[in-house]
């Protein structure tokens, strides 16, 4: 008992004695708004210039193609707007709340997150830190009620996931696939759940297309192997997303199980490795991508809010943007050139047109106009001439 | 009298006493997890411009290591006898869901959610231990089966919609001071049970040598059951505090909790095979170390990939020092 008491006392002394070293003892709980001018003096960006804001980014990870694109683009945007970015990653709810607390504690003025749980929103509210959700949305009523009463929740901007799922099934239908399966992460991730609803809605509207089975989880490889054995009539596979290398796993299993030889086609969302080869060898029917600029647009909404210009009047209403749909190797080459090339789909200067500081005429409807116009043609028209 | 002293000295001389070097090595391995924790605490205190040591961050740390410490207290009883449980996260998810259902019912007191969640968790840990003891299925396999069953149940339950609670109603449970006192109470009860009662002593004895313990009159099955019941209680407690902190239950609720607990155990120097050297404080130090590392490295503003790298190196250093090669086990 003495040892335990000694341990406890030592821990307390260790942790609390250094509270005196703190320059701002309650910096995590005090309202950030009043501190912003003070904190901006200490944050610096890559070039050593004084950063205007410190922004925390919370994503599921930055190693898969989607996460890597998001990180690369945000680094570019952060530099264009002279903001310091702190990246954190987490997947389960408890870890996400902890990561939010840590970002707040590290002095972030605002947070951009792909997930938004009540605990995260509440932590930001208490600390006076602006919170922006991108590439996902809250659909639960009780959390929406929390958002409605929130002063610091900026808004939600995401892709139209229902439409994405719907078009995935549609693209297979158009090339003649009638016996399909879909693979999706376990329920609970709103954008994947919406894509599943889109797939099921299309199948319901087209009785000649049969949904043989589906899998919700993270063992895509095993699930597809089982489907390949159980359903020899399978001729189409739908994947709701390609995070964490799941598309590559599916390509692999399609080859090892002979599904490719049998002419089975894949329709997916999220650009993975070897997409061009998969189009050329006929494995891939269609893929949706080009959604990483959504975080850049979300960044401008947060930046506006930090400047005191909240653009979205009702943060419980999601702002939807489209995916770019690619159906052939030729289209993918154009996509690689104009979307994933050196110049991003929205350049820093273009994004500044969405910020009141640079364009006083910015309204919510301008954001919607940009979303509606987003396409490969739109990108080429805006700055195609700059790309060789 | 002199002959008595001589006798005593002679007896002592016949007993094996470790040499100075061995003694130093043992002491270093004994205190290295604690020194590691102090070291990283000092480093973060001076490298985060005071943010790490601020009161608000102390509250964050209590919140962030709360779950793992409570689970680590429970799992110490299981590891002490050489057992394990791979189903902690999934059981936590299901008990959170059931607890949330109770909290969402009208006219039900909040404490009822706790009781039901604890009961659900205890049912599953009871099944794991029963399958292990009665059917003689290795506990790794038994708990893995329960893990899959619970994952299946939770995925089915949330397949249509996640389970949400009225976050504002139970937000009071996220109070750092309340959690601090809950931690103290759970640790104190766990410590007394572990160090001063037949429960802990018998479990350590079983971990040391199960057959010997059985022949010495220790009711091995009964104590193993008891260890899993204690683990069930801690899972139930954590499930409800976690629910109050997050506000909902999804298919990913609790995922990886068993690995977090195991990391804490190993990092704190708890012998995986159990036995007499297994100390409950090791699990607590490990849990705090993991939380402090994650928190401090984020406060510094490092990239997530670098954070993983540094955490890996720190773990190797701390475990490397506390690892006794001759015995081939992590010791306290």
Contacts between the chains, C-beta under 8 A, distances in Angstrom:
chain1	res1	chain2	res2	distance
A	1	B	191	7.0
A	1	B	192	7.9
A	1	B	195	7.3
A	1	B	196	7.9
A	3	B	281	6.6
A	4	B	187	7.5
A	4	B	191	5.4
A	4	B	280	7.9
A	4	B	281	5.8
A	7	B	34	7.1
A	7	B	281	5.4
A	7	B	284	7.5
A	7	B	285	7.2
A	8	B	184	7.9
A	10	B	34	7.7
A	10	B	38	7.5
A	11	B	37	7.7
A	11	B	288	6.9
A	14	B	37	7.9
A	14	B	38	5.8
A	14	B	41	5.1
A	14	B	42	7.8
A	15	B	41	6.5
A	15	B	53	7.1
A	15	B	58	5.8
A	15	B	61	7.3
A	16	B	53	7.9
A	16	B	58	6.8
A	18	B	41	7.6
A	18	B	42	7.8
A	18	B	45	3.9
A	18	B	52	7.4
A	18	B	53	3.5
A	19	B	53	5.0
A	19	B	54	6.5
A	19	B	55	6.0
A	19	B	58	7.2
A	20	B	53	7.7
A	21	B	45	5.8
A	21	B	46	7.1
A	21	B	50	5.2
A	21	B	53	5.4
A	22	B	50	3.4
A	22	B	51	7.1
A	22	B	53	5.2
A	22	B	54	4.4
A	22	B	55	7.9
A	23	B	49	5.9
A	23	B	50	4.2
A	24	B	50	6.6
A	24	B	51	7.6
A	24	B	54	6.8
A	25	B	50	7.6
A	25	B	54	5.1
A	25	B	55	5.6
A	25	B	56	7.9
A	26	B	54	6.6
A	26	B	55	6.0
A	26	B	56	5.6
A	27	B	51	6.3
A	27	B	54	5.9
A	27	B	56	6.8
A	28	B	51	7.6
A	28	B	54	6.3
A	28	B	56	3.2
A	28	B	57	6.0
A	28	B	60	7.0
A	29	B	55	8.0
A	29	B	56	4.5
A	42	B	49	7.5
A	61	B	304	7.8
A	62	B	304	6.5
A	62	B	305	7.4
A	63	B	305	7.7
A	86	B	298	7.6
A	86	B	301	5.0
A	87	B	303	5.9
A	87	B	304	5.8
A	88	B	298	5.8
A	88	B	304	6.2
A	89	B	304	4.6
A	91	B	252	6.5
A	91	B	255	7.6
A	92	B	252	4.5
A	92	B	253	6.9
A	92	B	254	7.5
A	92	B	255	5.0
A	92	B	256	6.6
A	93	B	246	4.1
A	93	B	248	6.9
A	93	B	250	6.3
A	93	B	252	6.8
A	93	B	253	6.2
A	94	B	67	6.6
A	94	B	242	5.6
A	94	B	245	6.7
A	94	B	246	6.0
A	94	B	253	7.9
A	96	B	246	7.9
A	97	B	245	5.8
A	97	B	246	5.8
A	98	B	60	7.6
A	98	B	63	7.4
A	98	B	64	4.6
A	98	B	294	7.3
A	98	B	295	7.7
A	99	B	298	7.0
A	101	B	60	4.5
A	101	B	63	7.0
A	101	B	64	7.1
A	102	B	60	7.0
A	102	B	294	7.3
A	102	B	295	5.5
A	102	B	298	3.9
A	102	B	299	6.4
A	103	B	298	6.9
A	105	B	51	5.7
A	105	B	54	7.5
A	105	B	56	6.6
A	105	B	57	5.0
A	105	B	60	6.0
A	105	B	295	7.6
A	105	B	298	7.9
A	105	B	299	5.8
A	106	B	48	7.8
A	106	B	51	6.6
A	106	B	298	6.0
A	106	B	299	4.7
A	106	B	300	7.8
A	106	B	301	5.8
A	107	B	51	6.8
A	117	B	246	5.3
A	117	B	247	5.6
A	117	B	248	6.3
A	118	B	164	7.7
A	118	B	167	3.8
A	118	B	246	6.9
A	118	B	247	2.9
A	118	B	248	6.8
A	119	B	167	7.4
A	119	B	174	7.6
A	119	B	245	5.1
A	119	B	246	4.7
A	119	B	247	5.4
A	122	B	167	6.7
A	122	B	171	6.8
A	122	B	247	7.8
A	140	B	161	7.6
A	140	B	162	6.7
A	140	B	164	4.7
A	140	B	248	6.9
A	141	B	164	7.8
A	142	B	164	4.9
A	142	B	165	7.2
A	142	B	166	5.8
A	142	B	167	6.5
A	142	B	247	7.6
A	143	B	164	6.5
A	143	B	167	7.4
A	143	B	247	6.8
A	143	B	248	7.5
A	146	B	167	6.1
A	146	B	168	7.2
A	186	B	155	5.3
A	186	B	158	8.0
A	186	B	251	3.6
A	186	B	252	6.9
A	187	B	155	6.6
A	187	B	158	5.2
A	187	B	159	4.8
A	187	B	160	7.5
A	187	B	162	7.5
A	187	B	250	7.7
A	187	B	251	5.5
A	188	B	158	5.6
A	188	B	162	5.3
A	188	B	250	3.3
A	188	B	251	4.4
A	188	B	252	6.1
A	189	B	250	7.9
A	216	B	155	6.4
A	216	B	159	7.1
A	216	B	251	7.9
A	217	B	155	7.2
